[in-house]
Amino acid sequence: MRMKALLMVLVMAVGAGSALGGTVFTNAAGDQLWSNAGNWTGGHQGIPDFNVEDGKAVFNVPEAPLCILDYAAPDVRNIVVGDGTESVGFVVVEGGEITVRDWTVIGHNGGTGAMQVDGGIVNFFYIFVGFGTDGTFIMNGGEVNVPNQTFGIAHGEGGNGSGFVQLNGGVLSVGEIWMKRVESSGDATLDIAGGTLIMNGTVDENDDDFQRGTLLGHGGEGELYWNYTLNPGKTTLMSFWPSIPEPAYGETVPAGEVVLSWGKPDPNNPEIGVTSEVWIGEDPNIPDWIKLDNDPDAQSTVFTASAGKTYYWHVRYFDASYDEPEEGKSTSSMFMFNTALVVDAGPDQYVWPTEGSVDVTLTGDVTDYPGVIYLWEQLDGPETVTITNADQEVASVTLSMLGTYNFRLRASLVNDPPLAGDSEDTVAIIVSADGCAARKAQDGENYTPIVGDFDGNCLVDLDDFAEFAGNFLLSDALTN
């Protein structure tokens, strides 16, 4: 659904301009561009020193069904699309940027309106899609921000229009979603068919607003994916077609053999079925992806992944039951997972003090990867000690009390949340009274004294010879 009937062809995304108070887009210059002063009543110039408190851009002229926002523009106070007129559209194109300081309404006062974002950046204070009359909002790319405020769909104030929002791409960040928050007989629909929706706090499908409206993934054919770790303190909502993969999107898994699992679309002919092939790479734009040697009838395969990487992958499907081969081809959503850095804090160490303390080197080994952050931490022990070079791969400590000390080495990449993820390992340092006690601690129940060490002091000495000599020629054999 790309609003072909409504806006003919809506292409591009974010650009920006400004309109003076109640300035109407007429397209008098004929090029459909926001930036052209000749397209606005009053000779709008889009200069940055206009009075933003009186700056409302209005789109309600039937002869001007489409406006393209095509440059980084000054702020406007309000935007109204479809104010009393049917089928009026407003498109934001790549490279554009605009900030709306107060409300934005799509579909108002008896008129229907539509807005499409294909790229760039749009910042709303708050926005209502379907404010009394029908409104449509399509996002194919770019960035739309409604920070800590409302993105309303089918807001019944002033009428009973419907609101339809489709997210095909890009990132939509909002404070909260309102669906029919003010009662309306119209429909409120949010269809996530790509891209990412980020909402403040913890939200799920049982939220009252989603219950009042209709929440879809790929028009009802995909699977919604709720995540609460990708953006801490927020809810990230995506949809995957035909289903959520394994590893889940954005998940961090150990490097090495990673099992990739996926779903399949329903076959056109169940007797023939659907085959698949898997493509994977490190660039989301796909130029260097490789095809895996997977079983075409299976729904999982194994991929050997390097550490500290981000991998993008998708599945291509083939349904041979169609007469036209192209009809039987389809491609899943793009999936993504990360591999953790391999961290080795080294083997446990068994040491003993000399002159009251012992210096110990904490020898870490982390995947050789640029931009790694290290952190050594003490977990427990008979005393709290200072770790020298705690932010380096190799650190050191001085220990003076007997007992077991546990240390952890954590590693992350600089573009990750600081020191987050599964990239960590621990090491124990066991401080014993002397070398013999250290040997016994290391071997535990498996400790066996060397031959001739009768007193168990880890040394065959004169005391052992004396004990041996005292028993020389003694026999405990049975006699007649």
C-alpha positions as a printed NumPy array, in Angstrom:
array([[  0.   ,   0.   ,   0.   ],
       [  1.839,   3.077,  -1.239],
       [ -1.107,   5.527,  -1.667],
       [ -0.974,   5.34 ,  -5.479],
       [ -4.625,   6.259,  -5.826],
       [ -4.441,   8.95 ,  -3.201],
       [ -1.273,  10.779,  -4.166],
       [ -0.587,   9.27 ,  -7.571],
       [  3.108,   8.632,  -6.996],
       [  4.543,   9.75 ,  -3.68 ],
       [  8.304,   9.55 ,  -3.876],
       [ 11.156,  10.822,  -1.762],
       [ 11.316,  12.097,   1.822],
       [ 12.229,  14.93 ,   4.178],
       [ 13.072,  18.391,   3.071],
       [ 11.935,  21.488,   4.804],
       [ 10.63 ,  24.916,   4.425],
       [  8.499,  27.421,   6.252],
       [  5.208,  29.099,   5.62 ],
       [  3.967,  32.368,   7.014],
       [  0.768,  32.442,   9.072],
       [ -1.903,  30.422,   7.313],
       [  0.183,  30.37 ,   4.141],
       [ -1.398,  28.005,   1.603],
       [  0.467,  25.815,  -0.865],
       [ -0.976,  26.471,  -4.342],
       [  1.69 ,  25.014,  -6.651],
       [  1.293,  28.143,  -8.771],
       [  4.851,  27.723, -10.073],
       [  3.99 ,  24.204, -11.159],
       [  7.03 ,  22.324,  -9.799],
       [  5.401,  21.005,  -6.576],
       [  8.379,  22.2  ,  -4.506],
       [  8.054,  23.536,  -0.977],
       [ 11.188,  25.638,  -1.518],
       [  9.749,  27.623,  -4.442],
       [  8.263,  30.873,  -3.124],
       [  5.99 ,  31.06 ,  -6.157],
       [  4.064,  28.022,  -4.907],
       [  2.795,  29.772,  -1.748],
       [  0.207,  32.479,  -1.187],
       [  1.871,  35.726,  -0.12 ],
       [  5.131,  34.894,  -1.915],
       [  6.562,  32.649,   0.765],
       [ 10.349,  32.84 ,   0.75 ],
       [ 11.315,  30.209,   3.309],
       [ 13.797,  32.567,   4.965],
       [ 14.867,  31.793,   8.538],
       [ 13.78 ,  35.076,  10.158],
       [ 10.021,  34.711,   9.662],
       [  7.675,  34.85 ,  12.664],
       [  7.419,  31.165,  13.627],
       [  4.657,  31.982,  16.113],
       [  2.472,  32.803,  13.128],
       [  3.853,  30.21 ,  10.738],
       [  1.269,  27.615,   9.641],
       [  1.682,  25.697,   6.385],
       [ -1.698,  24.691,   4.925],
       [ -2.294,  22.106,   2.179],
       [ -5.897,  22.237,   0.955],
       [ -5.911,  23.247,  -2.723],
       [ -7.361,  20.532,  -5.005],
       [ -5.277,  21.809,  -7.916],
       [ -2.141,  21.299,  -5.809],
       [ -2.482,  17.645,  -4.744],
       [  1.163,  17.149,  -3.913],
       [  3.914,  19.182,  -2.209],
       [  7.499,  17.971,  -1.988],
       [  9.611,  19.159,   0.926],
       [ 13.013,  19.293,  -0.714],
       [ 15.529,  21.164,   1.479],
       [ 16.548,  21.874,   5.08 ],
       [ 14.052,  24.53 ,   6.061],
       [ 13.374,  26.869,   8.964],
       [ 10.915,  25.795,  11.625],
       [  7.186,  26.148,  11.153],
       [  4.578,  26.426,  13.854],
       [  1.931,  24.061,  12.407],
       [  1.245,  21.837,   9.408],
       [ -2.298,  21.036,   8.215],
       [ -2.802,  18.588,   5.347],
       [ -6.285,  18.208,   3.871],
       [ -7.967,  21.097,   5.632],
       [-11.504,  20.91 ,   4.185],
       [-10.32 ,  19.383,   0.875],
       [-10.043,  15.785,  -0.207],
       [ -6.916,  14.   ,  -1.45 ],
       [ -4.187,  16.471,  -0.649],
       [ -0.674,  15.174,  -0.088],
       [  2.632,  16.308,   1.356],
       [  5.907,  14.417,   0.813],
       [  9.267,  14.773,   2.526],
       [ 12.27 ,  13.775,   0.434],
       [ 15.833,  12.62 ,   1.109],
       [ 18.097,  15.438,   2.268],
       [ 15.307,  17.561,   3.661],
       [ 14.727,  18.535,   7.26 ],
       [ 12.009,  20.37 ,   9.17 ],
       [ 10.861,  20.968,  12.739],
       [  7.218,  21.665,  13.599],
       [  6.993,  23.517,  16.914],
       [  3.315,  22.859,  17.657],
       [  0.611,  20.502,  16.393],
       [  0.437,  18.79 ,  13.02 ],
       [ -2.83 ,  17.432,  11.613],
       [ -3.287,  15.074,   8.654],
       [ -6.984,  15.043,   7.644],
       [ -9.032,  17.826,   9.195],
       [-12.201,  19.877,   8.922],
       [-13.951,  17.592,   6.438],
       [-10.893,  17.124,   4.231],
       [ -8.706,  14.055,   3.752],
       [ -4.941,  14.316,   3.699],
       [ -1.828,  12.228,   3.43 ],
       [  1.809,  12.663,   4.328],
       [  4.703,  10.511,   3.171],
       [  8.298,  10.436,   4.411],
       [ 10.925,   8.725,   2.264],
       [ 14.086,  10.07 ,   3.897],
       [ 15.596,  12.991,   5.772],
       [ 14.475,  14.185,   9.203],
       [ 11.12 ,  15.426,  10.472],
       [ 10.633,  16.609,  14.063],
       [  7.045,  16.97 ,  15.288],
       [  5.886,  18.411,  18.596],
       [  2.849,  16.167,  18.308],
       [  0.85 ,  14.849,  15.366],
       [ -2.657,  13.508,  14.7  ],
       [ -3.374,  11.344,  11.644],
       [ -7.118,  11.432,  11.07 ],
       [ -8.211,  14.392,  13.186],
       [-11.978,  14.197,  12.726],
       [-11.656,  13.217,   9.043],
       [ -9.541,  10.62 ,   7.243],
       [ -5.763,  10.888,   7.325],
       [ -2.918,   8.714,   6.066],
       [  0.749,   8.658,   7.063],
       [  3.26 ,   6.547,   5.104],
       [  6.919,   6.231,   6.105],
       [  9.355,   4.551,   3.724],
       [ 12.634,   5.827,   5.165],
       [ 14.342,   8.611,   7.041],
       [ 13.812,   9.658,  10.631],
       [ 10.661,  10.99 ,  12.281],
       [ 10.802,  12.155,  15.887],
       [  7.946,  12.972,  18.257],
       [ 10.049,  13.186,  21.435],
       [  8.1  ,  12.557,  24.633],
       [  4.865,  13.489,  22.898],
       [  1.894,  11.941,  21.124],
       [  1.5  ,  10.303,  17.741],
       [ -2.295,  10.083,  17.471],
       [ -4.216,   7.884,  15.024],
       [ -7.962,   8.477,  14.383],
       [ -8.37 ,  11.11 ,  17.057],
       [-12.127,  11.589,  17.254],
       [-12.121,  15.229,  18.275],
       [-14.238,  17.126,  15.789],
       [-15.426,  14.134,  13.769],
       [-15.238,  10.403,  13.095],
       [-12.498,  10.03 ,  10.503],
       [-10.111,   7.109,  10.218],
       [ -6.372,   7.173,  10.604],
       [ -4.044,   4.835,   8.724],
       [ -0.297,   4.673,   9.45 ],
       [  2.069,   2.38 ,   7.573],
       [  5.716,   2.026,   8.515],
       [  7.685,   0.524,   5.621],
       [ 11.141,   1.77 ,   6.55 ],
       [ 13.139,   4.278,   8.568],
       [ 12.893,   4.97 ,  12.294],
       [  9.805,   6.456,  13.954],
       [ 10.509,   7.544,  17.562],
       [  7.553,   8.678,  19.666],
       [  6.647,   9.341,  23.26 ],
       [  3.464,   7.288,  22.924],
       [  0.935,   6.069,  20.385],
       [ -2.678,   7.203,  20.773],
       [ -5.313,   5.186,  18.892],
       [ -8.861,   6.536,  19.09 ],
       [ -7.991,   8.158,  22.423],
       [-11.025,  10.406,  21.835],
       [-13.915,   8.179,  20.751],
       [-14.436,   7.919,  17.   ],
       [-16.473,   5.647,  14.758],
       [-13.564,   5.658,  12.325],
       [-10.795,   3.07 ,  12.229],
       [ -7.313,   3.446,  13.678],
       [ -4.757,   1.208,  11.943],
       [ -1.011,   0.91 ,  12.445],
       [  0.682,  -1.477,  10.   ],
       [  4.384,  -2.147,  10.504],
       [  5.778,  -3.639,   7.299],
       [  9.4  ,  -2.615,   7.797],
       [ 11.427,  -0.03 ,   9.656],
       [ 11.426,   0.495,  13.415],
       [  8.975,   2.036,  15.88 ],
       [ 10.465,   3.186,  19.199],
       [  8.156,   4.16 ,  22.103],
       [  8.944,   5.453,  25.577],
       [  8.658,   3.011,  28.469],
       [  7.441,  -0.59 ,  28.362],
       [  4.561,  -1.232,  25.979],
       [  3.06 ,  -4.431,  24.554],
       [  0.13 ,  -5.555,  22.422],
       [ -2.163,  -5.417,  25.451],
       [ -1.769,  -1.659,  25.746],
       [ -5.192,   0.049,  25.787],
       [ -4.443,   2.1  ,  22.681],
       [ -3.535,  -0.937,  20.605],
       [ -6.695,  -2.644,  21.858],
       [ -8.808,   0.277,  20.621],
       [ -7.288,   0.155,  17.147],
       [ -5.743,  -2.402,  14.81 ],
       [ -2.041,  -3.258,  15.042],
       [ -0.652,  -5.277,  12.138],
       [  2.659,  -6.707,  11.002],
       [  3.069,  -6.762,   7.221],
       [ -0.672,  -6.391,   6.766],
       [ -1.32 ,  -9.303,   9.093],
       [  1.028, -11.7  ,   7.281],
       [  4.139, -10.99 ,   9.351],
       [  5.079, -11.462,  13.002],
       [  5.456,  -8.534,  15.396],
       [  8.687,  -8.407,  17.389],
       [  8.722,  -6.567,  20.735],
       [ 12.151,  -5.78 ,  22.145],
       [ 13.107,  -4.007,  25.382],
       [ 16.923,  -4.118,  25.204],
       [ 17.843,  -2.591,  21.837],
       [ 16.921,   0.87 ,  23.176],
       [ 17.182,   0.828,  26.996],
       [ 14.16 ,   2.314,  28.745],
       [ 12.092,   2.122,  25.565],
       [ 10.031,  -0.372,  23.585],
       [ 11.242,  -1.241,  20.099],
       [  8.591,  -2.688,  17.782],
       [  9.335,  -4.274,  14.412],
       [  7.689,  -6.791,  12.114],
       [  9.314,  -9.667,  10.269],
       [  7.97 , -11.567,   7.292],
       [  7.164, -14.386,   7.271],
       [  8.235, -14.822,  10.924],
       [ 10.747, -13.827,  13.594],
       [ 14.128, -15.48 ,  12.904],
       [ 16.674, -17.076,  15.17 ],
       [ 18.885, -15.497,  16.351],
       [ 16.346, -12.771,  17.083],
       [ 16.956,  -9.374,  15.509],
       [ 19.754,  -7.528,  17.313],
       [ 20.631, -10.509,  19.531],
       [ 24.261, -11.036,  20.532],
       [ 25.431, -14.627,  20.258],
       [ 28.773, -16.387,  20.792],
       [ 31.045, -16.445,  17.767],
       [ 31.623, -19.726,  15.968],
       [ 28.902, -21.994,  14.626],
       [ 25.618, -20.067,  14.702],
       [ 22.361, -21.844,  13.857],
       [ 20.159, -19.664,  11.619],
       [ 16.456, -20.547,  11.633],
       [ 13.6  , -19.026,   9.655],
       [  9.977, -19.503,   8.664],
       [  8.458, -20.021,   5.251],
       [  5.459, -18.44 ,   3.524],
       [  2.456, -20.618,   2.811],
       [  2.902, -22.467,  -0.494],
       [  0.641, -21.838,  -3.449],
       [  0.417, -25.616,  -3.865],
       [  1.089, -27.634,  -0.685],
       [  2.103, -30.639,  -2.769],
       [  4.976, -28.704,  -4.305],
       [  5.999, -26.53 ,  -1.373],
       [  8.467, -23.66 ,  -1.094],
       [ 12.267, -23.886,  -1.22 ],
       [ 14.681, -21.324,   0.162],
       [ 18.236, -20.048,   0.01 ],
       [ 20.066, -17.959,   2.609],
       [ 22.206, -14.906,   1.906],
       [ 24.38 , -13.205,   4.532],
       [ 26.919, -10.388,   4.8  ],
       [ 28.284,  -7.57 ,   6.951],
       [ 26.861,  -4.651,   4.936],
       [ 23.1  ,  -4.016,   5.122],
       [ 23.24 ,  -2.687,   1.553],
       [ 24.052,  -6.207,   0.313],
       [ 26.906,  -5.675,  -2.202],
       [ 29.14 ,  -8.408,  -0.791],
       [ 26.663, -10.93 ,   0.595],
       [ 27.351, -14.604,   0.11 ],
       [ 24.941, -17.47 ,  -0.514],
       [ 25.106, -20.227,   2.07 ],
       [ 25.079, -23.859,   1.09 ],
       [ 21.829, -24.634,   2.883],
       [ 19.342, -27.443,   2.314],
       [ 16.656, -25.757,   0.152],
       [ 13.865, -27.723,   1.843],
       [ 15.03 , -27.039,   5.419],
       [ 14.342, -24.059,   7.638],
       [ 17.703, -23.84 ,   9.381],
       [ 21.388, -23.931,   8.573],
       [ 24.738, -23.392,  10.308],
       [ 26.944, -20.38 ,   9.655],
       [ 30.46 , -19.93 ,  11.038],
       [ 30.548, -16.366,  12.396],
       [ 33.602, -14.342,  13.392],
       [ 33.72 , -12.579,  16.739],
       [ 32.838,  -8.927,  17.243],
       [ 30.806,  -8.658,  14.041],
       [ 27.343,  -7.567,  12.934],
       [ 25.745,  -9.82 ,  10.319],
       [ 22.758,  -9.063,   8.088],
       [ 20.879, -11.849,   6.33 ],
       [ 17.678, -12.753,   4.577],
       [ 15.993, -15.725,   2.945],
       [ 14.917, -15.907,  -0.674],
       [ 11.91 , -18.129,  -1.372],
       [ 10.958, -20.003,  -4.525],
       [  7.537, -21.482,  -5.19 ],
       [  7.724, -23.6  ,  -8.351],
       [  3.944, -24.069,  -8.606],
       [  3.454, -20.759, -10.427],
       [  3.347, -20.706, -14.224],
       [  5.446, -17.551, -14.233],
       [  8.657, -18.167, -12.216],
       [  8.869, -14.537, -11.089],
       [  5.491, -14.853,  -9.363],
       [  6.912, -17.576,  -7.134],
       [  9.873, -15.515,  -5.914],
       [  9.831, -13.579,  -2.639],
       [ 12.303, -12.366,  -0.036],
       [ 12.027, -12.298,   3.745],
       [ 12.592,  -9.252,   5.909],
       [ 16.201,  -8.357,   6.591],
       [ 17.478,  -9.954,   9.795],
       [ 20.466,  -8.962,  11.941],
       [ 22.521, -10.412,  14.778],
       [ 25.788,  -9.596,  16.531],
       [ 28.577, -11.875,  17.636],
       [ 30.231, -11.308,  20.974],
       [ 33.91 , -10.687,  21.401],
       [ 35.682, -13.798,  22.612],
       [ 37.08 , -13.028,  26.067],
       [ 39.502, -15.235,  27.996],
       [ 40.538, -14.064,  31.465],
       [ 43.197, -16.764,  31.603],
       [ 43.506, -19.934,  33.71 ],
       [ 42.99 , -19.89 ,  37.47 ],
       [ 46.233, -19.09 ,  39.29 ],
       [ 47.585, -20.696,  42.481],
       [ 50.093, -18.427,  44.233],
       [ 51.621, -17.755,  47.64 ],
       [ 53.075, -14.624,  49.251],
       [ 56.696, -13.784,  49.794],
       [ 57.512, -11.028,  52.27 ],
       [ 53.836, -10.616,  53.084],
       [ 52.292, -10.253,  49.597],
       [ 52.324, -11.555,  46.063],
       [ 52.089,  -9.687,  42.758],
       [ 49.781, -11.325,  40.218],
       [ 49.389, -10.546,  36.513],
       [ 45.849, -10.796,  35.137],
       [ 46.489, -11.942,  31.585],
       [ 43.414, -11.413,  29.425],
       [ 42.983, -12.396,  25.816],
       [ 40.261, -10.693,  23.751],
       [ 39.364, -10.933,  20.067],
       [ 41.711,  -8.727,  18.057],
       [ 39.175,  -6.128,  16.933],
       [ 39.438,  -2.318,  16.697],
       [ 37.705,  -0.152,  19.285],
       [ 37.509,  -2.616,  22.172],
       [ 36.825,  -1.345,  25.713],
       [ 38.249,  -3.435,  28.577],
       [ 37.323,  -3.522,  32.238],
       [ 38.793,  -5.737,  34.96 ],
       [ 36.656,  -5.937,  38.113],
       [ 37.069,  -7.699,  41.447],
       [ 34.021,  -9.814,  42.254],
       [ 34.981, -11.   ,  45.744],
       [ 37.878, -12.016,  47.993],
       [ 39.221, -11.722,  51.53 ],
       [ 40.235,  -8.102,  50.853],
       [ 39.438,  -5.402,  48.33 ],
       [ 42.416,  -4.607,  46.162],
       [ 43.352,  -2.022,  43.566],
       [ 43.623,  -3.269,  39.982],
       [ 46.441,  -1.612,  38.071],
       [ 45.606,  -0.977,  34.38 ],
       [ 42.023,  -2.128,  34.92 ],
       [ 41.091,  -0.729,  31.48 ],
       [ 43.732,  -2.765,  29.664],
       [ 43.753,  -6.308,  28.347],
       [ 46.548,  -7.2  ,  30.798],
       [ 46.291,  -5.876,  34.382],
       [ 47.903,  -6.614,  37.749],
       [ 47.05 ,  -6.814,  41.456],
       [ 48.96 ,  -7.184,  44.738],
       [ 47.417,  -9.65 ,  47.215],
       [ 48.385,  -9.933,  50.883],
       [ 45.701, -12.105,  52.488],
       [ 45.213, -15.851,  52.063],
       [ 42.066, -17.023,  50.298],
       [ 40.318, -16.99 ,  46.912],
       [ 39.93 , -13.82 ,  44.849],
       [ 37.631, -13.76 ,  41.789],
       [ 38.135, -11.242,  39.   ],
       [ 36.103, -10.592,  35.832],
       [ 37.286,  -9.241,  32.494],
       [ 34.571,  -7.582,  30.404],
       [ 34.966,  -6.328,  26.85 ],
       [ 32.697,  -4.425,  24.481],
       [ 32.927,  -2.368,  21.319],
       [ 32.862,   1.405,  21.579],
       [ 29.598,   1.625,  19.624],
       [ 27.834,  -0.711,  22.062],
       [ 26.269,   0.362,  25.355],
       [ 29.312,   0.635,  27.656],
       [ 30.441,  -2.777,  28.848],
       [ 27.203,  -4.495,  27.879],
       [ 26.645,  -7.925,  26.432],
       [ 27.969, -11.402,  26.982],
       [ 31.654, -10.702,  26.312],
       [ 33.144, -11.536,  29.698],
       [ 35.125, -14.195,  31.527],
       [ 36.251, -14.759,  35.111],
       [ 39.443, -15.996,  36.729],
       [ 40.156, -17.127,  40.291],
       [ 43.392, -16.312,  42.114],
       [ 43.948, -18.694,  45.054],
       [ 46.498, -17.434,  47.582],
       [ 47.88 , -20.196,  49.829],
       [ 50.401, -20.119,  52.662],
       [ 53.237, -21.588,  50.608],
       [ 54.028, -23.466,  47.445],
       [ 53.053, -26.837,  48.881],
       [ 49.665, -25.595,  49.988],
       [ 49.245, -24.038,  46.527],
       [ 49.986, -27.396,  44.871],
       [ 47.419, -29.153,  47.057],
       [ 44.849, -26.428,  46.357],
       [ 45.437, -26.782,  42.627],
       [ 45.146, -30.588,  42.57 ],
       [ 42.37 , -30.797,  45.174],
       [ 41.153, -34.332,  45.798],
       [ 43.476, -35.592,  43.083],
       [ 46.611, -34.571,  44.962],
       [ 49.061, -37.466,  45.358],
       [ 52.383, -36.947,  47.212],
       [ 55.516, -37.806,  45.316],
       [ 57.081, -41.181,  46.125],
       [ 59.048, -40.949,  49.363],
       [ 57.233, -37.857,  50.684],
       [ 55.959, -39.58 ,  53.812],
       [ 55.051, -36.432,  55.764],
       [ 53.249, -34.728,  52.833],
       [ 55.272, -31.517,  52.77 ],
       [ 55.823, -31.737,  49.008],
       [ 59.498, -32.571,  49.567],
       [ 61.51 , -35.779,  50.017],
       [ 63.939, -34.751,  52.774],
       [ 65.905, -36.186,  55.755],
       [ 62.717, -36.493,  57.782],
       [ 61.384, -38.83 ,  55.123],
       [ 64.671, -40.776,  55.079],
       [ 64.533, -41.079,  58.867],
       [ 61.058, -42.512,  58.667],
       [ 62.206, -44.837,  55.907],
       [ 65.275, -45.926,  57.864],
       [ 63.203, -46.631,  60.966],
       [ 61.25 , -49.2  ,  58.988],
       [ 64.199, -50.63 ,  57.082],
       [ 64.003, -54.461,  56.777],
       [ 60.728, -54.56 ,  58.652],
       [ 58.171, -56.946,  57.199],
       [ 54.504, -57.376,  57.676],
       [ 54.293, -60.606,  55.688],
       [ 52.447, -63.574,  57.19 ],
       [ 54.624, -66.337,  58.621],
       [ 54.076, -70.053,  59.406]])
